[in-house]
Amino acid sequence: MALDEMLSFQLYSLRNYGDLRAQLALLRAVGFRHVETIMPHYDDPAATLALLQEHGITASSGHYSLDAISNRLDWVAATAKALGLTQIAMPAVPPDQRQADADAWRALGRALGDCARLLSDQGITLMYHNHDWDLRTLDDGTVPLDLVLGEGEAGGLGWQADLAWVVRAGADPVAWMTRYADRLLSVHVKDLAPQGENLDQDGWTDVGAGILGWRELWPVSRRLGAVWMVVEHDNPQDFDGFCRRSFAYLETIGA
């Protein structure tokens, strides 16, 4: 499969780079043909779709807030279908819920599983996207990511694995992907700078310039089920450089 058939770009990375038109123009010039959308793009999905079509880009997937999924599921489904999305992810729980106990994480998994079941009837798959706080061990010895995916399994809740956050948590990304290979649908492709570097970028760096072994992680991710490989950087300072250098690196490993 060609690289451009599996590679996407998380638009959160360019949230501080002009408007959507400028973002898409940059990505198209670099070589990206697919993007992962975020909440502002759903305010006017017709306008978003028009801009995507203008630049010859399609939306591979989208991130929707927990509030939207929990309280406006019909709106989530309608806007997703308007953009042609068949995969969406809940990207993060609010800050005040990240220190929750095991029962709360189980309840979250059940609730997301229920939403996943309803969305699946409309041809949309719901995924959970992890961070490092999902991988901390709770007082009872359980791990939030296990609880969410375990409780959500009955409803068909999938997993979008952010491997750089897995590594940042001190966990083994291959072991986690292997454990949930039947749920793995998408992978966020980003990189961590060596300890103490790129502090102005919260420790993130260009894909291929950090400590994650993407030459090994890429084929494993694909083999274990990831349909989309989604480039991301949580806080880039050189937007053009990040996009170009990451794309150039992935061209050497992603086909």
Number of C-alpha atoms within 10 A of each C-alpha: 7 9 16 15 15 19 23 27 27 25 24 18 18 25 15 13 17 9 10 17 13 12 18 23 17 19 23 15 12 17 14 24 23 25 23 23 24 19 13 12 18 21 10 11 17 14 12 20 18 12 17 21 12 12 16 14 19 20 23 26 26 24 24 21 17 17 12 14 21 13 11 11 17 13 13 20 20 15 18 23 15 15 22 15 21 19 25 28 25 21 19 18 18 10 7 7 11 15 14 11 15 19 11 16 23 20 15 20 26 22 18 28 26 19 20 25 19 19 23 17 9 12 13 20 23 30 27 27 22 24 21 17 18 23 20 17 13 14 9 8 9 14 18 27 24 18 21 25 25 16 22 26 20 14 20 22 28 27 27 26 27 21 28 26 21 20 18 16 16 12 16 12 21 16 10 16 23 16 13 18 18 14 22 24 24 27 26 23 28 25 28 25 20 14 10 8 14 15 11 10 16 15 20 24 26 24 26 21 18 19 16 20 12 22 14 11 17 18 14 16 25 18 12 18 18 25 18 24 27 24 25 28 29 17 18 23 16 11 16 15 13 18 25 18 16 22 22 15 16 20 15 10 13 19 14
